[in-house]
Amino acid sequence: MRLLERLRKDWFLVGIVLAIAGAKLGPAVGVRGGPLKPEITVSYIAVATIFFNSGLSLKTELADSRLHASPGVFCSDFNQGSRWK
């Protein structure tokens, strides 16, 4: 029972070990042009997922304050841009 509790506590470490073991057993899965298509998944999907997860972790107070400031910033930028025309 203690082993199961320990595995639940360190689930991330267990996942990393399993991912490394899977890569060692089947390296052809992650090769360029393979079934995972790392040239697409790493470049676009992984980066988008990282930014999405970091956006979910923002505090709502911070997001609310930025939403209120964005129209003012847009208007000032628009006004300054049209000044030079």
PyMOL Python script that loads the backbone (N, CA, C, O; Angstrom):
from pymol import cmd

cmd.read_pdbstr("""\
ATOM      1  N   MET A   1       0.815  -1.190   0.000  1.00  0.00           N
ATOM      2  CA  MET A   1       0.000   0.000   0.000  1.00  0.00           C
ATOM      3  C   MET A   1       0.861   1.258   0.000  1.00  0.00           C
ATOM      4  O   MET A   1       0.494   2.262  -0.610  1.00  0.00           O
ATOM      5  N   ARG A   2       1.982   1.209   0.668  1.00  0.00           N
ATOM      6  CA  ARG A   2       2.855   2.384   0.687  1.00  0.00           C
ATOM      7  C   ARG A   2       3.464   2.654  -0.692  1.00  0.00           C
ATOM      8  O   ARG A   2       3.690   3.808  -1.056  1.00  0.00           O
ATOM      9  N   LEU A   3       3.728   1.596  -1.456  1.00  0.00           N
ATOM     10  CA  LEU A   3       4.282   1.768  -2.790  1.00  0.00           C
ATOM     11  C   LEU A   3       3.274   2.478  -3.690  1.00  0.00           C
ATOM     12  O   LEU A   3       3.644   3.363  -4.461  1.00  0.00           O
ATOM     13  N   LEU A   4       2.010   2.095  -3.594  1.00  0.00           N
ATOM     14  CA  LEU A   4       0.967   2.731  -4.393  1.00  0.00           C
ATOM     15  C   LEU A   4       0.808   4.203  -4.010  1.00  0.00           C
ATOM     16  O   LEU A   4       0.626   5.051  -4.884  1.00  0.00           O
ATOM     17  N   GLU A   5       0.874   4.510  -2.740  1.00  0.00           N
ATOM     18  CA  GLU A   5       0.797   5.907  -2.293  1.00  0.00           C
ATOM     19  C   GLU A   5       2.003   6.704  -2.788  1.00  0.00           C
ATOM     20  O   GLU A   5       1.872   7.864  -3.181  1.00  0.00           O
ATOM     21  N   ARG A   6       3.154   6.083  -2.764  1.00  0.00           N
ATOM     22  CA  ARG A   6       4.368   6.759  -3.225  1.00  0.00           C
ATOM     23  C   ARG A   6       4.296   7.036  -4.736  1.00  0.00           C
ATOM     24  O   ARG A   6       4.710   8.100  -5.196  1.00  0.00           O
ATOM     25  N   LEU A   7       3.770   6.073  -5.497  1.00  0.00           N
ATOM     26  CA  LEU A   7       3.625   6.262  -6.937  1.00  0.00           C
ATOM     27  C   LEU A   7       2.613   7.370  -7.244  1.00  0.00           C
ATOM     28  O   LEU A   7       2.807   8.145  -8.180  1.00  0.00           O
ATOM     29  N   ARG A   8       1.552   7.444  -6.469  1.00  0.00           N
ATOM     30  CA  ARG A   8       0.567   8.517  -6.663  1.00  0.00           C
ATOM     31  C   ARG A   8       1.170   9.877  -6.334  1.00  0.00           C
ATOM     32  O   ARG A   8       0.869  10.874  -6.990  1.00  0.00           O
ATOM     33  N   LYS A   9       2.009   9.909  -5.331  1.00  0.00           N
ATOM     34  CA  LYS A   9       2.632  11.170  -4.938  1.00  0.00           C
ATOM     35  C   LYS A   9       3.634  11.634  -5.992  1.00  0.00           C
ATOM     36  O   LYS A   9       3.691  12.822  -6.306  1.00  0.00           O
ATOM     37  N   ASP A  10       4.418  10.717  -6.538  1.00  0.00           N
ATOM     38  CA  ASP A  10       5.452  11.041  -7.515  1.00  0.00           C
ATOM     39  C   ASP A  10       5.024  10.625  -8.923  1.00  0.00           C
ATOM     40  O   ASP A  10       5.806  10.021  -9.658  1.00  0.00           O
ATOM     41  N   TRP A  11       3.789  10.946  -9.296  1.00  0.00           N
ATOM     42  CA  TRP A  11       3.257  10.529 -10.586  1.00  0.00           C
ATOM     43  C   TRP A  11       4.014  11.146 -11.756  1.00  0.00           C
ATOM     44  O   TRP A  11       4.145  10.518 -12.807  1.00  0.00           O
ATOM     45  N   PHE A  12       4.512  12.365 -11.586  1.00  0.00           N
ATOM     46  CA  PHE A  12       5.224  13.020 -12.680  1.00  0.00           C
ATOM     47  C   PHE A  12       6.552  12.322 -12.964  1.00  0.00           C
ATOM     48  O   PHE A  12       6.912  12.106 -14.121  1.00  0.00           O
ATOM     49  N   LEU A  13       7.268  11.976 -11.917  1.00  0.00           N
ATOM     50  CA  LEU A  13       8.538  11.261 -12.065  1.00  0.00           C
ATOM     51  C   LEU A  13       8.318   9.893 -12.700  1.00  0.00           C
ATOM     52  O   LEU A  13       9.104   9.465 -13.545  1.00  0.00           O
ATOM     53  N   VAL A  14       7.256   9.209 -12.297  1.00  0.00           N
ATOM     54  CA  VAL A  14       6.933   7.913 -12.885  1.00  0.00           C
ATOM     55  C   VAL A  14       6.622   8.074 -14.369  1.00  0.00           C
ATOM     56  O   VAL A  14       7.030   7.246 -15.182  1.00  0.00           O
ATOM     57  N   GLY A  15       5.903   9.134 -14.723  1.00  0.00           N
ATOM     58  CA  GLY A  15       5.588   9.393 -16.126  1.00  0.00           C
ATOM     59  C   GLY A  15       6.824   9.668 -16.960  1.00  0.00           C
ATOM     60  O   GLY A  15       6.925   9.216 -18.101  1.00  0.00           O
ATOM     61  N   ILE A  16       7.766  10.410 -16.390  1.00  0.00           N
ATOM     62  CA  ILE A  16       9.012  10.687 -17.105  1.00  0.00           C
ATOM     63  C   ILE A  16       9.801   9.404 -17.332  1.00  0.00           C
ATOM     64  O   ILE A  16      10.340   9.188 -18.417  1.00  0.00           O
ATOM     65  N   VAL A  17       9.871   8.563 -16.325  1.00  0.00           N
ATOM     66  CA  VAL A  17      10.591   7.294 -16.456  1.00  0.00           C
ATOM     67  C   VAL A  17       9.927   6.415 -17.512  1.00  0.00           C
ATOM     68  O   VAL A  17      10.619   5.774 -18.303  1.00  0.00           O
ATOM     69  N   LEU A  18       8.600   6.377 -17.536  1.00  0.00           N
ATOM     70  CA  LEU A  18       7.899   5.584 -18.549  1.00  0.00           C
ATOM     71  C   LEU A  18       8.107   6.153 -19.954  1.00  0.00           C
ATOM     72  O   LEU A  18       8.244   5.395 -20.915  1.00  0.00           O
ATOM     73  N   ALA A  19       8.131   7.473 -20.078  1.00  0.00           N
ATOM     74  CA  ALA A  19       8.368   8.086 -21.385  1.00  0.00           C
ATOM     75  C   ALA A  19       9.775   7.780 -21.884  1.00  0.00           C
ATOM     76  O   ALA A  19       9.963   7.499 -23.067  1.00  0.00           O
ATOM     77  N   ILE A  20      10.751   7.832 -21.008  1.00  0.00           N
ATOM     78  CA  ILE A  20      12.134   7.510 -21.399  1.00  0.00           C
ATOM     79  C   ILE A  20      12.249   6.043 -21.774  1.00  0.00           C
ATOM     80  O   ILE A  20      12.921   5.700 -22.747  1.00  0.00           O
ATOM     81  N   ALA A  21      11.599   5.175 -21.008  1.00  0.00           N
ATOM     82  CA  ALA A  21      11.647   3.743 -21.325  1.00  0.00           C
ATOM     83  C   ALA A  21      10.958   3.461 -22.660  1.00  0.00           C
ATOM     84  O   ALA A  21      11.428   2.633 -23.440  1.00  0.00           O
ATOM     85  N   GLY A  22       9.851   4.144 -22.922  1.00  0.00           N
ATOM     86  CA  GLY A  22       9.166   3.965 -24.206  1.00  0.00           C
ATOM     87  C   GLY A  22      10.006   4.451 -25.366  1.00  0.00           C
ATOM     88  O   GLY A  22      10.009   3.833 -26.431  1.00  0.00           O
ATOM     89  N   ALA A  23      10.720   5.554 -25.176  1.00  0.00           N
ATOM     90  CA  ALA A  23      11.594   6.058 -26.237  1.00  0.00           C
ATOM     91  C   ALA A  23      12.775   5.125 -26.476  1.00  0.00           C
ATOM     92  O   ALA A  23      13.256   4.999 -27.602  1.00  0.00           O
ATOM     93  N   LYS A  24      13.230   4.484 -25.431  1.00  0.00           N
ATOM     94  CA  LYS A  24      14.341   3.534 -25.579  1.00  0.00           C
ATOM     95  C   LYS A  24      13.890   2.279 -26.324  1.00  0.00           C
ATOM     96  O   LYS A  24      14.645   1.724 -27.123  1.00  0.00           O
ATOM     97  N   LEU A  25      12.649   1.829 -26.062  1.00  0.00           N
ATOM     98  CA  LEU A  25      12.154   0.606 -26.694  1.00  0.00           C
ATOM     99  C   LEU A  25      11.713   0.838 -28.143  1.00  0.00           C
ATOM    100  O   LEU A  25      11.878  -0.049 -28.981  1.00  0.00           O
ATOM    101  N   GLY A  26      11.159   2.008 -28.451  1.00  0.00           N
ATOM    102  CA  GLY A  26      10.668   2.263 -29.808  1.00  0.00           C
ATOM    103  C   GLY A  26      11.099   3.617 -30.322  1.00  0.00           C
ATOM    104  O   GLY A  26      10.262   4.513 -30.431  1.00  0.00           O
ATOM    105  N   PRO A  27      12.369   3.808 -30.645  1.00  0.00           N
ATOM    106  CA  PRO A  27      12.831   5.126 -31.080  1.00  0.00           C
ATOM    107  C   PRO A  27      12.289   5.543 -32.447  1.00  0.00           C
ATOM    108  O   PRO A  27      12.329   6.728 -32.777  1.00  0.00           O
ATOM    109  N   ALA A  28      11.785   4.601 -33.250  1.00  0.00           N
ATOM    110  CA  ALA A  28      11.292   4.934 -34.584  1.00  0.00           C
ATOM    111  C   ALA A  28       9.994   5.744 -34.524  1.00  0.00           C
ATOM    112  O   ALA A  28       9.610   6.354 -35.522  1.00  0.00           O
ATOM    113  N   VAL A  29       9.327   5.760 -33.400  1.00  0.00           N
ATOM    114  CA  VAL A  29       8.070   6.503 -33.278  1.00  0.00           C
ATOM    115  C   VAL A  29       8.326   8.003 -33.340  1.00  0.00           C
ATOM    116  O   VAL A  29       7.534   8.736 -33.931  1.00  0.00           O
ATOM    117  N   GLY A  30       9.409   8.470 -32.746  1.00  0.00           N
ATOM    118  CA  GLY A  30       9.677   9.893 -32.678  1.00  0.00           C
ATOM    119  C   GLY A  30      10.645  10.422 -33.707  1.00  0.00           C
ATOM    120  O   GLY A  30      11.038  11.587 -33.636  1.00  0.00           O
ATOM    121  N   VAL A  31      11.043   9.602 -34.663  1.00  0.00           N
ATOM    122  CA  VAL A  31      11.996  10.046 -35.668  1.00  0.00           C
ATOM    123  C   VAL A  31      11.310  11.004 -36.651  1.00  0.00           C
ATOM    124  O   VAL A  31      10.095  10.942 -36.842  1.00  0.00           O
ATOM    125  N   ARG A  32      12.094  11.884 -37.267  1.00  0.00           N
ATOM    126  CA  ARG A  32      11.543  12.855 -38.233  1.00  0.00           C
ATOM    127  C   ARG A  32      10.842  12.096 -39.361  1.00  0.00           C
ATOM    128  O   ARG A  32      11.420  11.205 -39.982  1.00  0.00           O
ATOM    129  N   GLY A  33       9.586  12.468 -39.611  1.00  0.00           N
ATOM    130  CA  GLY A  33       8.780  11.787 -40.614  1.00  0.00           C
ATOM    131  C   GLY A  33       8.066  10.567 -40.084  1.00  0.00           C
ATOM    132  O   GLY A  33       7.356   9.900 -40.836  1.00  0.00           O
ATOM    133  N   GLY A  34       8.231  10.254 -38.809  1.00  0.00           N
ATOM    134  CA  GLY A  34       7.571   9.102 -38.206  1.00  0.00           C
ATOM    135  C   GLY A  34       6.118   9.398 -37.881  1.00  0.00           C
ATOM    136  O   GLY A  34       5.585  10.432 -38.283  1.00  0.00           O
ATOM    137  N   PRO A  35       5.476   8.491 -37.153  1.00  0.00           N
ATOM    138  CA  PRO A  35       4.051   8.656 -36.871  1.00  0.00           C
ATOM    139  C   PRO A  35       3.711   9.865 -35.993  1.00  0.00           C
ATOM    140  O   PRO A  35       2.601  10.389 -36.085  1.00  0.00           O
ATOM    141  N   LEU A  36       4.620  10.308 -35.162  1.00  0.00           N
ATOM    142  CA  LEU A  36       4.331  11.474 -34.303  1.00  0.00           C
ATOM    143  C   LEU A  36       4.534  12.802 -35.022  1.00  0.00           C
ATOM    144  O   LEU A  36       4.063  13.836 -34.549  1.00  0.00           O
ATOM    145  N   LYS A  37       5.223  12.788 -36.153  1.00  0.00           N
ATOM    146  CA  LYS A  37       5.520  14.008 -36.914  1.00  0.00           C
ATOM    147  C   LYS A  37       6.091  15.106 -36.014  1.00  0.00           C
ATOM    148  O   LYS A  37       5.446  16.138 -35.830  1.00  0.00           O
ATOM    149  N   PRO A  38       7.285  14.908 -35.450  1.00  0.00           N
ATOM    150  CA  PRO A  38       7.833  15.879 -34.504  1.00  0.00           C
ATOM    151  C   PRO A  38       8.088  17.253 -35.117  1.00  0.00           C
ATOM    152  O   PRO A  38       8.112  18.252 -34.398  1.00  0.00           O
ATOM    153  N   GLU A  39       8.276  17.318 -36.424  1.00  0.00           N
ATOM    154  CA  GLU A  39       8.493  18.620 -37.043  1.00  0.00           C
ATOM    155  C   GLU A  39       7.240  19.496 -36.968  1.00  0.00           C
ATOM    156  O   GLU A  39       7.336  20.719 -37.059  1.00  0.00           O
ATOM    157  N   ILE A  40       6.069  18.882 -36.804  1.00  0.00           N
ATOM    158  CA  ILE A  40       4.820  19.633 -36.661  1.00  0.00           C
ATOM    159  C   ILE A  40       4.399  19.698 -35.203  1.00  0.00           C
ATOM    160  O   ILE A  40       4.083  20.771 -34.689  1.00  0.00           O
ATOM    161  N   THR A  41       4.395  18.550 -34.538  1.00  0.00           N
ATOM    162  CA  THR A  41       3.870  18.518 -33.178  1.00  0.00           C
ATOM    163  C   THR A  41       4.714  19.330 -32.206  1.00  0.00           C
ATOM    164  O   THR A  41       4.167  20.013 -31.341  1.00  0.00           O
ATOM    165  N   VAL A  42       6.021  19.270 -32.330  1.00  0.00           N
ATOM    166  CA  VAL A  42       6.876  20.025 -31.414  1.00  0.00           C
ATOM    167  C   VAL A  42       6.858  21.501 -31.763  1.00  0.00           C
ATOM    168  O   VAL A  42       6.820  22.349 -30.871  1.00  0.00           O
ATOM    169  N   SER A  43       6.885  21.813 -33.032  1.00  0.00           N
ATOM    170  CA  SER A  43       6.956  23.212 -33.450  1.00  0.00           C
ATOM    171  C   SER A  43       5.688  23.988 -33.144  1.00  0.00           C
ATOM    172  O   SER A  43       5.760  25.131 -32.692  1.00  0.00           O
ATOM    173  N   TYR A  44       4.542  23.397 -33.378  1.00  0.00           N
ATOM    174  CA  TYR A  44       3.293  24.143 -33.259  1.00  0.00           C
ATOM    175  C   TYR A  44       2.435  23.702 -32.084  1.00  0.00           C
ATOM    176  O   TYR A  44       2.050  24.523 -31.251  1.00  0.00           O
ATOM    177  N   ILE A  45       2.133  22.413 -32.010  1.00  0.00           N
ATOM    178  CA  ILE A  45       1.183  21.942 -31.008  1.00  0.00           C
ATOM    179  C   ILE A  45       1.760  22.033 -29.601  1.00  0.00           C
ATOM    180  O   ILE A  45       1.063  22.463 -28.682  1.00  0.00           O
ATOM    181  N   ALA A  46       3.001  21.645 -29.414  1.00  0.00           N
ATOM    182  CA  ALA A  46       3.595  21.696 -28.080  1.00  0.00           C
ATOM    183  C   ALA A  46       3.737  23.136 -27.593  1.00  0.00           C
ATOM    184  O   ALA A  46       3.458  23.422 -26.428  1.00  0.00           O
ATOM    185  N   VAL A  47       4.161  24.034 -28.458  1.00  0.00           N
ATOM    186  CA  VAL A  47       4.312  25.436 -28.066  1.00  0.00           C
ATOM    187  C   VAL A  47       2.956  26.046 -27.746  1.00  0.00           C
ATOM    188  O   VAL A  47       2.828  26.783 -26.768  1.00  0.00           O
ATOM    189  N   ALA A  48       1.946  25.753 -28.548  1.00  0.00           N
ATOM    190  CA  ALA A  48       0.604  26.269 -28.287  1.00  0.00           C
ATOM    191  C   ALA A  48       0.055  25.732 -26.971  1.00  0.00           C
ATOM    192  O   ALA A  48      -0.603  26.461 -26.229  1.00  0.00           O
ATOM    193  N   THR A  49       0.321  24.467 -26.679  1.00  0.00           N
ATOM    194  CA  THR A  49      -0.143  23.871 -25.421  1.00  0.00           C
ATOM    195  C   THR A  49       0.536  24.517 -24.224  1.00  0.00           C
ATOM    196  O   THR A  49      -0.106  24.756 -23.202  1.00  0.00           O
ATOM    197  N   ILE A  50       1.818  24.798 -24.340  1.00  0.00           N
ATOM    198  CA  ILE A  50       2.543  25.444 -23.242  1.00  0.00           C
ATOM    199  C   ILE A  50       1.975  26.834 -22.972  1.00  0.00           C
ATOM    200  O   ILE A  50       1.751  27.197 -21.817  1.00  0.00           O
ATOM    201  N   PHE A  51       1.742  27.613 -24.024  1.00  0.00           N
ATOM    202  CA  PHE A  51       1.182  28.945 -23.830  1.00  0.00           C
ATOM    203  C   PHE A  51      -0.243  28.879 -23.298  1.00  0.00           C
ATOM    204  O   PHE A  51      -0.628  29.706 -22.471  1.00  0.00           O
ATOM    205  N   PHE A  52      -1.030  27.914 -23.755  1.00  0.00           N
ATOM    206  CA  PHE A  52      -2.402  27.762 -23.269  1.00  0.00           C
ATOM    207  C   PHE A  52      -2.412  27.418 -21.783  1.00  0.00           C
ATOM    208  O   PHE A  52      -3.192  27.987 -21.019  1.00  0.00           O
ATOM    209  N   ASN A  53      -1.550  26.488 -21.371  1.00  0.00           N
ATOM    210  CA  ASN A  53      -1.479  26.116 -19.953  1.00  0.00           C
ATOM    211  C   ASN A  53      -1.009  27.275 -19.093  1.00  0.00           C
ATOM    212  O   ASN A  53      -1.522  27.463 -17.990  1.00  0.00           O
ATOM    213  N   SER A  54      -0.053  28.053 -19.563  1.00  0.00           N
ATOM    214  CA  SER A  54       0.402  29.190 -18.766  1.00  0.00           C
ATOM    215  C   SER A  54      -0.679  30.263 -18.709  1.00  0.00           C
ATOM    216  O   SER A  54      -0.771  30.983 -17.715  1.00  0.00           O
ATOM    217  N   GLY A  55      -1.490  30.385 -19.743  1.00  0.00           N
ATOM    218  CA  GLY A  55      -2.607  31.325 -19.705  1.00  0.00           C
ATOM    219  C   GLY A  55      -3.676  30.891 -18.730  1.00  0.00           C
ATOM    220  O   GLY A  55      -4.308  31.733 -18.092  1.00  0.00           O
ATOM    221  N   LEU A  56      -3.894  29.594 -18.600  1.00  0.00           N
ATOM    222  CA  LEU A  56      -4.877  29.097 -17.639  1.00  0.00           C
ATOM    223  C   LEU A  56      -4.441  29.341 -16.198  1.00  0.00           C
ATOM    224  O   LEU A  56      -5.281  29.452 -15.305  1.00  0.00           O
ATOM    225  N   SER A  57      -3.152  29.425 -15.968  1.00  0.00           N
ATOM    226  CA  SER A  57      -2.668  29.594 -14.600  1.00  0.00           C
ATOM    227  C   SER A  57      -2.617  31.061 -14.171  1.00  0.00           C
ATOM    228  O   SER A  57      -2.267  31.343 -13.025  1.00  0.00           O
ATOM    229  N   LEU A  58      -2.956  32.000 -15.054  1.00  0.00           N
ATOM    230  CA  LEU A  58      -2.969  33.412 -14.679  1.00  0.00           C
ATOM    231  C   LEU A  58      -4.073  33.681 -13.663  1.00  0.00           C
ATOM    232  O   LEU A  58      -5.143  33.075 -13.721  1.00  0.00           O
ATOM    233  N   LYS A  59      -3.811  34.578 -12.748  1.00  0.00           N
ATOM    234  CA  LYS A  59      -4.843  34.978 -11.798  1.00  0.00           C
ATOM    235  C   LYS A  59      -5.859  35.851 -12.521  1.00  0.00           C
ATOM    236  O   LYS A  59      -5.504  36.603 -13.429  1.00  0.00           O
ATOM    237  N   THR A  60      -7.113  35.753 -12.122  1.00  0.00           N
ATOM    238  CA  THR A  60      -8.155  36.504 -12.820  1.00  0.00           C
ATOM    239  C   THR A  60      -8.013  37.999 -12.596  1.00  0.00           C
ATOM    240  O   THR A  60      -8.414  38.783 -13.456  1.00  0.00           O
ATOM    241  N   GLU A  61      -7.456  38.420 -11.469  1.00  0.00           N
ATOM    242  CA  GLU A  61      -7.266  39.849 -11.230  1.00  0.00           C
ATOM    243  C   GLU A  61      -6.299  40.435 -12.248  1.00  0.00           C
ATOM    244  O   GLU A  61      -6.501  41.547 -12.737  1.00  0.00           O
ATOM    245  N   LEU A  62      -5.260  39.693 -12.563  1.00  0.00           N
ATOM    246  CA  LEU A  62      -4.283  40.154 -13.540  1.00  0.00           C
ATOM    247  C   LEU A  62      -4.914  40.230 -14.927  1.00  0.00           C
ATOM    248  O   LEU A  62      -4.685  41.190 -15.663  1.00  0.00           O
ATOM    249  N   ALA A  63      -5.702  39.230 -15.282  1.00  0.00           N
ATOM    250  CA  ALA A  63      -6.337  39.219 -16.591  1.00  0.00           C
ATOM    251  C   ALA A  63      -7.364  40.355 -16.694  1.00  0.00           C
ATOM    252  O   ALA A  63      -7.474  40.987 -17.744  1.00  0.00           O
ATOM    253  N   ASP A  64      -8.116  40.620 -15.621  1.00  0.00           N
ATOM    254  CA  ASP A  64      -9.106  41.698 -15.653  1.00  0.00           C
ATOM    255  C   ASP A  64      -8.437  43.051 -15.811  1.00  0.00           C
ATOM    256  O   ASP A  64      -8.936  43.903 -16.546  1.00  0.00           O
ATOM    257  N   SER A  65      -7.328  43.263 -15.142  1.00  0.00           N
ATOM    258  CA  SER A  65      -6.665  44.556 -15.241  1.00  0.00           C
ATOM    259  C   SER A  65      -6.090  44.768 -16.641  1.00  0.00           C
ATOM    260  O   SER A  65      -6.085  45.892 -17.145  1.00  0.00           O
ATOM    261  N   ARG A  66      -5.616  43.717 -17.261  1.00  0.00           N
ATOM    262  CA  ARG A  66      -5.083  43.857 -18.620  1.00  0.00           C
ATOM    263  C   ARG A  66      -6.200  44.070 -19.626  1.00  0.00           C
ATOM    264  O   ARG A  66      -6.010  44.779 -20.614  1.00  0.00           O
ATOM    265  N   LEU A  67      -7.366  43.467 -19.393  1.00  0.00           N
ATOM    266  CA  LEU A  67      -8.477  43.660 -20.315  1.00  0.00           C
ATOM    267  C   LEU A  67      -8.978  45.098 -20.268  1.00  0.00           C
ATOM    268  O   LEU A  67      -9.385  45.650 -21.290  1.00  0.00           O
ATOM    269  N   HIS A  68      -8.950  45.698 -19.098  1.00  0.00           N
ATOM    270  CA  HIS A  68      -9.401  47.080 -18.989  1.00  0.00           C
ATOM    271  C   HIS A  68      -8.395  48.038 -19.615  1.00  0.00           C
ATOM    272  O   HIS A  68      -8.772  49.106 -20.097  1.00  0.00           O
ATOM    273  N   ALA A  69      -7.127  47.667 -19.612  1.00  0.00           N
ATOM    274  CA  ALA A  69      -6.101  48.561 -20.158  1.00  0.00           C
ATOM    275  C   ALA A  69      -5.980  48.443 -21.674  1.00  0.00           C
ATOM    276  O   ALA A  69      -5.492  49.367 -22.325  1.00  0.00           O
ATOM    277  N   SER A  70      -6.411  47.334 -22.239  1.00  0.00           N
ATOM    278  CA  SER A  70      -6.163  47.120 -23.661  1.00  0.00           C
ATOM    279  C   SER A  70      -6.881  48.112 -24.577  1.00  0.00           C
ATOM    280  O   SER A  70      -6.276  48.505 -25.574  1.00  0.00           O
ATOM    281  N   PRO A  71      -8.128  48.555 -24.324  1.00  0.00           N
ATOM    282  CA  PRO A  71      -8.718  49.550 -25.235  1.00  0.00           C
ATOM    283  C   PRO A  71      -7.960  50.866 -25.232  1.00  0.00           C
ATOM    284  O   PRO A  71      -7.826  51.506 -26.274  1.00  0.00           O
ATOM    285  N   GLY A  72      -7.462  51.278 -24.066  1.00  0.00           N
ATOM    286  CA  GLY A  72      -6.691  52.516 -24.004  1.00  0.00           C
ATOM    287  C   GLY A  72      -5.387  52.407 -24.759  1.00  0.00           C
ATOM    288  O   GLY A  72      -4.974  53.348 -25.437  1.00  0.00           O
ATOM    289  N   VAL A  73      -4.745  51.277 -24.648  1.00  0.00           N
ATOM    290  CA  VAL A  73      -3.489  51.066 -25.357  1.00  0.00           C
ATOM    291  C   VAL A  73      -3.745  51.010 -26.852  1.00  0.00           C
ATOM    292  O   VAL A  73      -2.971  51.558 -27.636  1.00  0.00           O
ATOM    293  N   PHE A  74      -4.814  50.358 -27.249  1.00  0.00           N
ATOM    294  CA  PHE A  74      -5.134  50.273 -28.678  1.00  0.00           C
ATOM    295  C   PHE A  74      -5.433  51.653 -29.249  1.00  0.00           C
ATOM    296  O   PHE A  74      -4.954  51.998 -30.330  1.00  0.00           O
ATOM    297  N   CYS A  75      -6.220  52.439 -28.529  1.00  0.00           N
ATOM    298  CA  CYS A  75      -6.573  53.769 -29.032  1.00  0.00           C
ATOM    299  C   CYS A  75      -5.345  54.663 -29.132  1.00  0.00           C
ATOM    300  O   CYS A  75      -5.191  55.384 -30.118  1.00  0.00           O
ATOM    301  N   SER A  76      -4.470  54.633 -28.137  1.00  0.00           N
ATOM    302  CA  SER A  76      -3.294  55.490 -28.193  1.00  0.00           C
ATOM    303  C   SER A  76      -2.366  55.053 -29.317  1.00  0.00           C
ATOM    304  O   SER A  76      -1.773  55.893 -29.994  1.00  0.00           O
ATOM    305  N   ASP A  77      -2.234  53.744 -29.523  1.00  0.00           N
ATOM    306  CA  ASP A  77      -1.394  53.260 -30.605  1.00  0.00           C
ATOM    307  C   ASP A  77      -2.008  53.622 -31.956  1.00  0.00           C
ATOM    308  O   ASP A  77      -1.289  54.000 -32.881  1.00  0.00           O
ATOM    309  N   PHE A  78      -3.318  53.509 -32.076  1.00  0.00           N
ATOM    310  CA  PHE A  78      -3.990  53.850 -33.327  1.00  0.00           C
ATOM    311  C   PHE A  78      -3.855  55.345 -33.631  1.00  0.00           C
ATOM    312  O   PHE A  78      -3.638  55.737 -34.778  1.00  0.00           O
ATOM    313  N   ASN A  79      -3.985  56.161 -32.602  1.00  0.00           N
ATOM    314  CA  ASN A  79      -3.867  57.615 -32.807  1.00  0.00           C
ATOM    315  C   ASN A  79      -2.453  58.015 -33.223  1.00  0.00           C
ATOM    316  O   ASN A  79      -2.273  58.863 -34.097  1.00  0.00           O
ATOM    317  N   GLN A  80      -1.460  57.404 -32.597  1.00  0.00           N
ATOM    318  CA  GLN A  80      -0.091  57.732 -32.947  1.00  0.00           C
ATOM    319  C   GLN A  80       0.264  57.229 -34.332  1.00  0.00           C
ATOM    320  O   GLN A  80       1.052  57.861 -35.036  1.00  0.00           O
ATOM    321  N   GLY A  81      -0.302  56.105 -34.732  1.00  0.00           N
ATOM    322  CA  GLY A  81      -0.026  55.590 -36.052  1.00  0.00           C
ATOM    323  C   GLY A  81      -0.655  56.419 -37.137  1.00  0.00           C
ATOM    324  O   GLY A  81      -0.090  56.557 -38.223  1.00  0.00           O
ATOM    325  N   SER A  82      -1.827  56.979 -36.859  1.00  0.00           N
ATOM    326  CA  SER A  82      -2.488  57.758 -37.896  1.00  0.00           C
ATOM    327  C   SER A  82      -1.931  59.182 -37.975  1.00  0.00           C
ATOM    328  O   SER A  82      -2.210  59.897 -38.937  1.00  0.00           O
ATOM    329  N   ARG A  83      -1.157  59.597 -36.987  1.00  0.00           N
ATOM    330  CA  ARG A  83      -0.584  60.937 -36.984  1.00  0.00           C
ATOM    331  C   ARG A  83       0.401  61.124 -38.134  1.00  0.00           C
ATOM    332  O   ARG A  83       0.557  62.231 -38.650  1.00  0.00           O
ATOM    333  N   TRP A  84       1.064  60.041 -38.532  1.00  0.00           N
ATOM    334  CA  TRP A  84       2.138  60.164 -39.520  1.00  0.00           C
ATOM    335  C   TRP A  84       1.624  60.078 -40.956  1.00  0.00           C
ATOM    336  O   TRP A  84       2.403  60.206 -41.900  1.00  0.00           O
ATOM    337  N   LYS A  85       0.348  59.866 -41.122  1.00  0.00           N
ATOM    338  CA  LYS A  85      -0.187  59.739 -42.492  1.00  0.00           C
ATOM    339  C   LYS A  85      -0.551  61.077 -43.069  1.00  0.00           C
ATOM    340  O   LYS A  85      -1.014  61.153 -44.207  1.00  0.00           O
TER     341      LYS A  85
END
""", "prot")
cmd.dss("prot")
cmd.show_as("cartoon", "prot")
cmd.util.cbc("prot")
cmd.orient("prot")
